[in-house]
Amino acid sequence: MLSKEDIAKRISKEVKDGYYVNLGIGIPTLVANYVPENISVEFQSENGVLGMGPFPYEGEEDADIINAGKQTITILPGGSFFDSAFSFGMIRGQKVDLTILGAMEVSENGDIANWKIPGKMVKGMGGAMDLVASAENIIVAMMHVNKAGESKILKKCTLPLTGVNCVKRVVTELAVLDVTPAGFKLVERAPGVSVEDIVKATEANLIIDGDVPEMQF
């Protein structure tokens, strides 16, 4: 099975030259560490940052420069800071080419639940609902199963929804899945993981078309 860093590394292959990309909290923040040096990408954070770079090395952190998850970050040359109203104007105006989010659950029709677990205190949904309502290209980075070994790739989400029919692709420690009109299609499998392993770990039905290749990094 892949680590969180491996998931981020695989997703970095989805980032194209010239893209404006929003990175959600959790695994998505790691994607900035793996973007190829030969392409130019502008990473945006909804707290008002454009031009995020990789995470700082230990001892080089600046507590005044943080992302939406309150993690210290670096800023690339030409990076900029602005208020949340401007940031959400960029998001709602569909100026972001790719949105990468974490999730607690994703359903086979592309619904996503990533902001609330009933009975647990939360500060709010942050920018998640704006992002899923406005973005046309959403990739979810998540673990395939929870700590109890239960699938988070579902026929229908059980948690409060953040967005409906919006996710295009999911990358987990086991697989790459595309959301199609007919449900989840198994596109790639993690190195050393069999199709049978993925089917067993997935509550939703999977479309399997021929041989499924291993992920390439």
Secondary structure, 3 states (H helix, E strand, C coil): CCCHHHHHHHHHHHCCCCCEEEECCCHHHHHHHCCCCCCCCEEEECCCEEEECCCCCCCCCCCCCECCCCCECCEEEEEEECCHHHHHHHHHCCCCCEEEECCCEEECCCCEECCCCCCCCCCCCCCHHHHHHHCCCEEEECCCECCCCCECEECCCCCCCCECCCCCEEECCCEEEEEECCEEEEEEECCCCCHHHHHHCCCCCEECCCCCCECCC
